[in-house]
Structure formats: structure tokens, C-alpha cells
Amino acid sequence: MLQSKLFGKTLREGPKDEVSRNADLLTRAGFVAKEMAGVYSFLPLGLRVLWNIAAIIRKTLNEELNAQEVLMPALHPIENYQKTGRDTIDILFHTELVSGGHLVLGQSHEEIVVPLAQRFISSYRDLPLGLYQIQTKFRNELRAKSGLLRGREFLMKDLYSFHATEEDFDAYYEKAKTVYANIFQRLGLGDITFLTFASGGTFSKYSHEFQALTDAGEDIVYLCESCHVAVNDEIIQEQAACPKCNAPREKLVEKKAIEVGNIFPLKGKFSDAFGLSYTDEKGAARSITMGCYGIGLSRVMGAIVEVHHDEKGMMWPEAVAPFAVHLLELSGNTANLEVKKASEKLYKEFLEKGIAVLYDDRGDKTPGQKFADADLIGIPWRVVISEKTIAGKKVEVKKRSEKDVVFMTEEQLLEKISGLTR
């Protein structure tokens, strides 16, 4: 991608109405544009990050949980919510058809996925089943805040599992914990994201959240430093000890965190409401047990920024970065043709090797402006070609997360980053 043609420009100052670090940096770097409170447009750089996050989630769910992807509608008939008793919840957006039918915008998809599954589940042979989607959700939040961390319209992965027995559900649920940990590890949040015990409501003693520890977090959790699980602030009053290792409550350390995912049992609440059942080996009708597993992709994107940044800008993990390499052409005021030719040649080599590269070919920017933009955008590897590097027959290379600059030949560079194709 030529940076001179990139839609979305960097800004020297952030928007005055944004207080969160993720909203400030993502806006200044040209990743998102705010349309109203809790609603953002994703520009090319931001969309590339979202799709990289989605790709990691898809690959992990497909390969490790044998889940199948579907895409369900955002418009939901109110009658489905009346069946489950959720037609009056306060975060629903309501609308009507011209013909008079009452609809709501999907805030989650239990009321759609159960009737959908009912069309195809009849026998115990159809179970277990895991269906997921990556789709826009709409929630009429009273206070949309913290940039991408709490929005009114956002991208979410929601997975629903269907089981013949409680034992089968329990085994799937435990596997989902491991799969989620793997996802967050691959997203660059693994070392600071902890399985967190939360209230299970009417379904079970516990549900579980995945909380990423950061001072920018809006949640409070209590971390057990013995077994590395946490307890949500809402249930800590009921806990005399760590629910996993039984360490005394005074050993649980208060931390700020961002919730980046959650999993919880649904049991028969939604399947029973729609009469979803299966026929067992003896021909008897049996109830179906369900679970739900969510990850907010745009929320994860905001959390990554809150965790991976410095005073100059963002520092994207390689797996989710919009590009692997940021190539800077510093041809000087005289537009040195030798520098330009060398830059274009290396850019072409990157493309031929399948390495995602943003090429700063802008002729109206000073070297200082280009360096500042590169730090702000936060692509993992910065490669500079200038009169100095041409003279030394090498290129200048710097990793965004490190301070040192090194010089290497183009062959050494291509060998070093050859594994960054995607």
C-alpha cells in the first residue's frame, strides 16, 4: 500500500471529546473516525487490524473447537424476545416495518440461533453442535465511553453450543476456556489476560470472563497470584477464598482490567423457550443444554492499544498489525532518484514475497514527519532508505518495540522478516 494513496490521514492533535488512550491514538493515526458517541467508522488501517483479529479467532475456533461459522441477521422479530422474556430489556434498539411489524436490532443472538438450530437438530446424532458468527451488535448504552471499549455499535464474535447432556456441555465449556486462552495469547494479550470468576446468575454458581490487566481498565478484579485466576468485583463479597486454589481472600490482589471475552452456561433457558429438543437413542424427547461464548473484536482492538503503546504512539503485536513493515523513503528535498528507485525496488520485493508493507512514498513530508507518523501508526518493523543507507549499501531497520537501530543488507532484511507473510 502506498501511503500517499491511503485513505485516512494522521493528525497532530487528538479529538478533544475523547479521553481514552485507544480512541485518541486510533483517531490520530487514521484507524477510526468517530461518527457519534459509541459509533465509529473503521478506516483502511483499522479495518485491516479488525480482520487480522477475526482471522485469528476463526482459525482457532475452527481448528480447536470444531465450531462452524454462520451469519445471522441483525434485524430480529420482537416475538422471539417475548418468548424468552427479554423484550423489555433496556439496551434494545426498537424499530418497525412499514407494514407494522415490530423489530429490534440484535444485541445478542440467542433469540435467532435457537430457532435456526431447531430447523436442523432432531436427533442425538446432531449433537454436540457449535455455531458462531462475527457480526455487528447494537446496544443502547446509557453512556458509551472509553473509545472502542464500550460502544453502541460494535463487532462481536458470538458462539453458541448445543449439547445432549450436562456432562457433554461441561467438557465443551472446559475446552472453551483453553481455546479462549489460546486466542488471547495469539492476539498479544495472553500474558496479562486472566480467567476471571463471575456470577453465574440463575444458571450456575459461576460464569467466566477473560480480563486483561491494565491501568486503563474500567473493571476491578481480584487476582490470585498463587494460581493466576481472578474474581470479578461483583462476587468478591461472597468469596472467602480463591475459587480455584482456595487461597485466602486477603491474598487476592485488586487490579484494574478490561473485559475482552466471556463464557457462560445457558442451560435450557433459551432452548426450552422455543421448544428445542432432540430424540435420544430410545426415541424419547430430551431437552438441550446450551452455552454462550463471546469476544468483542472492536473491544479487543481497543484493549490492545491500551496495553501496547508508548508516548509516541501504538505498538501493534505482529499478528494483528495492519502491515508487517513500514517502509520509509527519505529522498530529501532534491527528490534523490537513486533513493526513490531503491525504495520502489524493495517495496516490490516485499510484495512479491507476500509481506504486507505500507510504503511511505509521500514527497511532501519531512523525515521528521515520516518518523513521527511511523511511531504513531505503530507497525512492528520500520525500514528506512535514504542517501546515507544508499551510500553504505544497506538499509536502516528498527523494531517499533525496541530503541536500537541496526543496519543490514536487503538480503539480511528479507531473510529476517520472511516469516511475516499473511
Secondary structure, 3 states (H helix, E strand, C coil): CEHHHCCCCCCCCCCCCCCCHHHHHHHHCCCEEEEECCEEEECHHHHHHHHHHHHHHHHHHHHHCCCEECCCCCEEEHHHHHHHCCCCCCCCEEEECCCCCEEEECCCCHHHHHHHHHCCCCEHHHCCEEEEEEEEEECCCCCCECHHHECCEEEEEEEEEEECCHHHHHHHHHHHHHHHHHHHHHCCCHHHEEEEEEECCCCCCEEEEEEEECCCCCEEEEEECCCCEEEECCCHHHCCECCCCCCEHHHEEEEEEEEEEEEEEEECHHHHHCCCEEECCCCCEEECEEEEEEEEHHHHHHHHHHHCEECCEECCCCCCCCCCEEEEEECCCCCCHHHHHHHHHHHHHHHHCCCCEEEECCCCCCHHHHHHHHHHHCCCEEEEEEHHHHHHCCEEEEECCCCCEEEECHHHHHHHCHHHCC
